[in-house]
Amino acid sequence: MVAVRLRPLWKNETDNNEVSIVKILDEKLVILRDPQDFDDEKNELRKNRTREKRYAFDFAFDENTETDKVF
């Protein structure tokens, strides 16, 4: 079995207005969004094109999950 846990952004990351590109769905599916999607929102050529990646795990926990639940 494979489990992953998303860490919260560090303070210096939030201070630099960085955003998380990771999203957890259904407690099994992890989606990594393309970081350029956030930078190129006005770029018309990339508008309908996505480079997101999807990964499936036995368990996927978000940044708010307590350690007790993980174990």
Legacy VTK file of the C-alpha trace (Angstrom):
# vtk DataFile Version 3.0
C-alpha trace
ASCII
DATASET POLYDATA
POINTS 71 float
0.000 0.000 0.000
1.120 3.509 -0.758
0.009 6.636 1.108
0.917 10.282 0.547
0.373 13.322 2.706
0.367 16.894 1.440
2.329 19.293 3.570
1.039 22.813 4.231
2.830 25.740 2.649
5.627 27.160 4.774
5.394 30.695 6.100
7.993 32.015 3.647
6.003 30.471 0.783
2.774 32.173 1.834
4.694 35.420 2.450
5.863 35.259 -1.180
2.235 34.785 -2.342
2.965 31.276 -3.577
0.051 28.889 -4.021
-0.199 25.128 -3.797
-0.375 23.313 -7.112
-1.495 20.076 -5.439
-5.112 19.079 -4.934
-6.388 15.930 -3.218
-9.593 14.337 -4.549
-11.512 11.372 -3.157
-8.767 10.591 -0.602
-7.015 8.579 -3.331
-6.396 10.894 -6.276
-3.694 13.574 -6.324
-3.773 16.264 -9.002
-0.719 18.378 -9.765
-1.690 21.505 -11.626
0.700 23.200 -14.017
2.356 26.136 -12.205
2.306 28.140 -15.429
-1.495 28.064 -15.343
-1.287 30.606 -12.545
1.269 32.807 -14.324
-0.233 32.668 -17.808
-3.920 33.272 -17.068
-3.945 35.997 -19.717
-2.066 33.930 -22.288
-4.677 33.090 -24.939
-2.591 30.367 -26.586
-2.472 28.240 -23.409
-6.020 28.971 -22.304
-7.588 25.639 -23.318
-4.522 23.535 -22.745
-3.750 21.870 -19.467
-0.681 20.024 -18.301
-2.049 18.760 -15.043
-0.912 15.354 -13.864
-3.060 12.828 -11.976
-1.742 10.166 -9.634
-3.713 7.508 -7.761
-2.647 6.137 -4.370
-4.177 3.812 -1.828
-4.487 6.796 0.517
-3.974 10.513 -0.087
-4.189 12.937 2.831
-4.438 16.715 2.574
-2.497 19.252 4.636
-5.191 19.408 7.331
-5.184 15.700 8.173
-4.161 14.846 11.719
-1.200 12.498 12.222
-3.401 10.047 14.156
-5.605 9.559 11.107
-2.606 8.904 8.866
-1.341 6.132 11.142
LINES 1 72
71 0 1 2 3 4 5 6 7 8 9 10 11 12 13 14 15 16 17 18 19 20 21 22 23 24 25 26 27 28 29 30 31 32 33 34 35 36 37 38 39 40 41 42 43 44 45 46 47 48 49 50 51 52 53 54 55 56 57 58 59 60 61 62 63 64 65 66 67 68 69 70
